[in-house]
Amino acid sequence: MKLFYAPGACSLGIHLLLEEIGKPYELARVDLASGAQYEAEYLRVNPKSKVPALLRDDGSVLTEYPAIATWLAKSNPEKNLIPADLDGEVRMMELVEYIVGTLHAQGFGRIFRPAKFCENEAEHAAIREAGKAIINKGLAQIAEGLGDRPFLIGDGLTIADSALFYFLFWIIDRAGMEVPANLKAYYEALKARPTARKVFADEGINVA
């Protein structure tokens, strides 16, 4: 397998899953800042011009965070990255979709790319504030559901945790935003996992 990633992008969560699974894989860095995602070489991999993309051993490519994460989890059932019971599975996917589709795309997108929502620069400050409101509301709901448990669903790490891992990296370590205390403790525990430490090291990211 080969993961096409950008350092610190949402591909960070897929990188974590690959480390948790523990099978051989390669990394291929995509330099988003230089526009490598729009060049012919990467367009042949992923014409959507974004990361992550996963080149599988059969030569096919998977894109989109939920799809890649689900395939990795179901291809390695012994790692228990998806709850065994149906309700646990759908609750986990509910969280993944909310983190990726709402908090990431709608919340964080407004903060860091307000021009995608409105080209008028005079509106950008308000758009950023709207993004922060989306994030704060969502993280409060997730924090309430988490309580003092170490993982979002069940007794072990699932693909929902991998999604929240990359998102909290953005919010806490990149944006410096405040989060509920239990989410801060949850994130610090994830960061301390050997798999997470290796992911940060491999991507050249310094975190406290």
C-alpha positions in Angstrom: 0.0 0.0 0.0 1.0 3.6 -0.5 -0.5 6.6 1.2 -0.5 9.9 -0.6 -0.4 12.5 2.1 0.4 16.1 3.0 2.1 16.8 6.3 -0.5 17.7 8.9 -3.5 17.4 6.5 -6.5 15.1 7.2 -4.4 12.3 5.8 -2.7 12.3 9.2 -5.6 10.2 10.5 -5.2 7.6 7.8 -1.5 7.6 8.5 -2.3 6.8 12.2 -4.6 3.9 11.1 -1.9 2.4 9.0 0.5 2.5 12.0 -2.2 1.0 14.2 -2.7 -1.8 11.7 1.0 -2.4 11.5 1.3 -3.8 8.0 3.9 -2.6 5.5 3.1 0.6 3.6 4.8 3.4 1.8 4.4 7.2 2.0 4.2 9.5 -0.9 4.3 13.2 0.0 2.1 15.6 -2.0 3.3 19.2 -1.7 0.0 21.1 -1.5 1.7 24.5 -1.1 3.4 24.2 -4.4 0.3 22.9 -6.2 1.5 19.4 -6.7 -2.0 18.1 -6.3 -2.9 19.8 -9.6 0.0 18.4 -11.6 -0.4 15.6 -14.1 1.5 13.0 -12.0 -0.8 13.3 -9.0 -4.0 13.8 -11.2 -3.3 10.3 -12.5 -3.6 9.1 -8.9 -6.4 11.3 -7.7 -8.2 13.6 -10.2 -9.9 15.2 -7.2 -6.6 17.0 -6.4 -6.6 16.3 -2.7 -5.3 14.0 0.0 -5.6 11.3 1.3 -5.4 8.8 -1.5 -4.5 5.1 -0.9 -2.9 3.0 -3.6 -3.8 -0.6 -2.8 -1.7 -3.6 -3.6 -4.0 -4.5 -6.5 -3.2 -1.2 -8.2 -6.5 0.5 -7.5 -6.8 3.8 -5.7 -9.2 4.7 -2.9 -10.1 8.3 -2.1 -12.2 10.1 0.6 -11.4 9.8 4.3 -14.4 7.7 5.4 -14.0 5.2 2.5 -10.3 4.7 3.0 -10.7 4.3 6.8 -13.5 1.9 6.4 -11.6 -0.2 3.9 -8.6 -0.4 6.1 -10.6 -1.3 9.2 -12.7 -4.0 7.4 -9.6 -5.4 5.7 -8.0 -5.9 9.1 -10.9 -7.0 11.3 -8.5 -8.3 14.0 -7.6 -4.7 14.9 -11.2 -4.0 16.0 -11.2 -0.5 14.4 -14.9 -0.8 13.8 -17.3 -1.9 16.6 -18.6 -5.4 16.2 -22.2 -4.5 16.9 -24.4 -2.8 14.4 -25.4 0.1 16.7 -21.8 0.7 17.6 -20.8 0.7 13.9 -23.4 3.2 12.8 -22.7 5.5 15.8 -19.1 5.4 14.9 -19.9 6.3 11.3 -22.2 9.0 12.5 -19.2 10.6 14.3 -16.9 10.2 11.3 -19.3 11.9 9.0 -19.9 14.7 11.4 -16.2 15.3 12.0 -15.2 15.1 8.3 -18.3 16.6 6.7 -19.3 19.3 9.2 -16.5 20.2 11.6 -13.8 19.9 9.0 -15.5 20.9 5.8 -17.9 23.5 7.2 -16.2 24.7 10.3 -12.5 24.6 9.6 -13.0 25.4 6.0 -14.6 28.7 6.9 -11.7 29.6 9.2 -8.8 28.9 6.9 -10.5 29.3 3.4 -13.2 31.9 3.8 -12.9 32.8 0.1 -14.4 29.5 -0.8 -17.6 30.6 0.9 -17.6 34.3 -0.2 -15.2 36.2 -2.4 -15.9 39.5 -0.7 -13.0 40.0 1.7 -15.2 42.3 3.8 -17.2 39.2 4.8 -14.3 37.0 5.7 -14.1 37.9 9.4 -17.7 37.0 9.9 -17.2 33.8 7.9 -14.3 32.8 10.2 -16.4 33.5 13.3 -19.2 31.3 11.9 -16.7 28.5 11.4 -15.5 28.8 15.0 -19.1 28.6 16.1 -19.7 25.4 14.2 -16.6 23.9 15.7 -17.3 25.0 19.3 -20.8 23.7 19.1 -19.7 20.4 17.6 -16.8 19.8 20.0 -19.1 20.5 23.0 -21.5 17.8 21.8 -18.6 15.3 21.2 -17.1 16.1 24.6 -20.4 15.5 26.3 -20.7 12.1 24.6 -17.1 11.2 25.4 -17.3 11.9 29.1 -14.2 10.5 30.8 -13.8 7.5 28.5 -10.5 7.1 26.6 -12.2 6.4 23.2 -15.3 7.7 21.3 -17.0 4.3 20.9 -16.4 1.2 22.9 -13.2 0.2 24.6 -10.6 0.7 21.8 -9.5 3.0 19.1 -11.8 3.1 16.1 -11.7 5.1 12.8 -13.8 7.8 14.5 -10.9 8.4 16.9 -8.5 8.7 13.9 -10.7 11.4 12.4 -11.0 13.3 15.7 -7.2 12.9 16.1 -6.4 14.9 13.0 -9.1 17.4 13.7 -7.9 18.1 17.2 -4.4 18.4 15.9 -5.6 21.2 13.7 -7.7 22.9 16.4 -5.3 22.6 19.4 -1.8 22.4 17.9 -2.3 24.4 14.7 -5.0 26.9 15.5 -4.5 27.2 19.2 -8.2 27.1 20.0 -9.6 26.1 23.3 -11.4 22.8 23.6 -13.3 21.2 26.5 -11.0 19.8 29.1 -11.9 16.1 28.5 -11.1 16.5 24.8 -7.8 18.1 25.6 -6.9 15.1 27.8 -8.2 12.7 25.2 -6.0 14.3 22.5 -3.0 14.2 24.7 -3.5 10.5 25.4 -3.8 9.9 21.6 -0.6 11.9 21.0 1.3 9.8 23.5 0.6 6.5 21.6 3.7 5.2 20.0 1.9 5.0 16.7 1.0 8.7 16.9 4.5 9.7 17.8 5.8 7.8 14.8 3.3 9.5 12.5 4.3 13.0 13.7 8.0 12.1 13.2 7.5 10.6 9.8 5.6 13.8 8.7 8.2 16.1 10.2 5.7 17.6 12.7 6.9 18.9 16.0 4.3 18.7 18.8 4.7 19.2 22.5 
